[in-house]
Amino acid sequence: MKKTYVTKMPNHIGAFLKASKCFSELGINITRVSYNKAVDSHTLFIEVDGEEKLFEKANEKLKQIGYLSNEDEDTKIVLIEFRLEDKPGSVIKVLELISKFNFNISYISSQENGSDYQYFKMGLYVKGASDLTEFLAQAEKLCEVKIIDYNNTEKVFDNSIFYNSYVDGLVKTMGLSEKKKENLLVNVNLAMQTLDEQGLSPYKTFDSISKFAELLAESKGDRFIPRITVHHITDKTKITLIEPNCGSNIAILESDGERVFVDSGYACYKKEMLELIRKLVPNFKAEKEKLIITHADVDHCGLINEFDEIILSQRSFESLVSEIDNRAGFRERNYLHLPYVNICKTLTAYETVDKNKLSPRWNKSTLSLPIEQIGFYSIGELNFEVYEGKGGHLPGEILLIDYEHKVAFTGDVFINLTDLTKKQAEYNQYAPILMTSVDTDAKLCSKERSAFLQRLGAGKWSIFGGHGGKKEYIL
């Protein structure tokens, strides 16, 4: 069994050696270590593998040597900007005030700018909100003072408790419970370490995660305003396409008295999305509701438990069942994708599905071509041929093609990048940064797109991808 310890490493020679001996003496193997002084000068992440019963003993040993911190939760780094006159000694009174309150300085930056003032930015290690309030009141008598949100600053600064402050910001942004903090803490660090090894700066990683969370939060509640379009295929068949700013599209396919949904977006929009669906489909849940999942990614499976039957490929079924059994799904088995997926699941309140609702319909043990036909699916007037991709985007991915009415659902194998809203385009830029690629195999996914287009016959096609508006394709 694996566990990640978030430790506070004393800044002295042999500190890591001391922690390593704690685990070695218990027969626990260290599988990952992450420490970056430019990000956080004391926080050390240690991932270990061993028997679960030994972890409690390791906890005690680490506590005894002071590596598991019991610091006041109100302790944090606050970045403050002081506007000081550009003359000798102007900063001394501010430094004396800082000393009076026993605040440690973790970061200082200042440079003349050609004006009569200098702007001193200081990171202060603060314990207690009341101390900070009183400090600011006295500081404002000396000069103009402004607290700066770390997430909007220009660079990462060296401090001793960055991760806790940073994750507190993410939790606040998304309105998450305190229970989610440790999971976020570990995976934010894992994302930083994984992408740092790929040549991406730590700041770029933290900034991208912050902006990703801000985009998710910006579209909640009254600000949940997806683009909605209705497409009449025949007199008896229509497709309603719901495009949130973040997450996958949801398509409502109604034909000759039957209904099925395709994909389900993020779980963090469950309340907003269900209210919208009930307006668009007044008799929603009056009878058994069916959902087709094009693939088992978190941004397509958020509302999966709101449906009575989930129709999917055998491989997608295997991926979701792995999650139910606390094993890695297909996406998490890619170490480059693992941190982002776990962060995404935490930020969006993702929950595993009720296994009894899963209905795997199609199975082909081996796939030799980029996409291969694996079965059929009919609803009302529409008769789809079902194809499975070889796994370029994600193993288990399916595409549905109705040749008579020239309608196709393609998941993320083929999406309409030219018709994204401004917010959708902004959202879609962060996953490639944080995962290095949204595809499991980008070259294979390109072959799948080409194979899909080659499968289409002459005429005007309506293609509904996992993101972006309907694509009209004339062949």
Salt bridges, closest charged atoms under 4 A:
GLU25 OE1 - LYS61 NZ 3.18
GLU47 OE1 - LYS2 NZ 3.77
GLU51 OE1 - LYS53 NZ 3.44
GLU81 OE1 - LYS146 NZ 3.76
GLU85 OE2 - LYS87 NZ 3.77
GLU144 OE1 - ARG83 NH1 3.88
ASP168 OD1 - LYS181 NZ 2.64
GLU178 OE1 - LYS181 NZ 3.60
ASP207 OD2 - LYS211 NZ 3.22
GLU218 OE1 - LYS423 NZ 2.87
GLU243 OE1 - ARG227 NH2 2.75
GLU254 OE2 - ARG259 NH1 3.96
ASP263 OD2 - HIS300 ND1 3.00
GLU275 OE2 - LYS271 NZ 3.19
GLU289 OE2 - ARG259 NH2 2.65
ASP297 OD2 - HIS295 NE2 3.40
ASP297 OD2 - ARG331 NH2 2.83
ASP297 OD2 - HIS393 NE2 3.23
ASP299 OD2 - HIS300 NE2 3.74
ASP299 OD2 - HIS467 NE2 3.39
GLU306 OE2 - LYS270 NZ 3.78
GLU306 OE1 - LYS285 NZ 3.30
GLU309 OE1 - LYS288 NZ 3.56
GLU309 OE2 - ARG361 NH2 3.02
GLU323 OE2 - LYS345 NZ 2.93
ASP325 OD2 - ARG327 NH2 3.41
GLU332 OE2 - LYS345 NZ 2.38
GLU372 OE1 - LYS364 NZ 2.50
GLU388 OE2 - ARG315 NH1 2.90
ASP402 OD1 - HIS405 ND1 3.29
ASP412 OD2 - HIS295 NE2 3.45
ASP412 OD2 - HIS300 NE2 3.11
ASP412 OD2 - HIS393 NE2 3.32
ASP412 OD2 - HIS467 NE2 3.47
ASP419 OD1 - ARG227 NH1 3.47
GLU426 OE1 - LYS423 NZ 3.97
ASP439 OD1 - HIS393 ND1 2.87
GLU472 OE1 - LYS460 NZ 3.70
GLU472 OE2 - LYS470 NZ 3.24
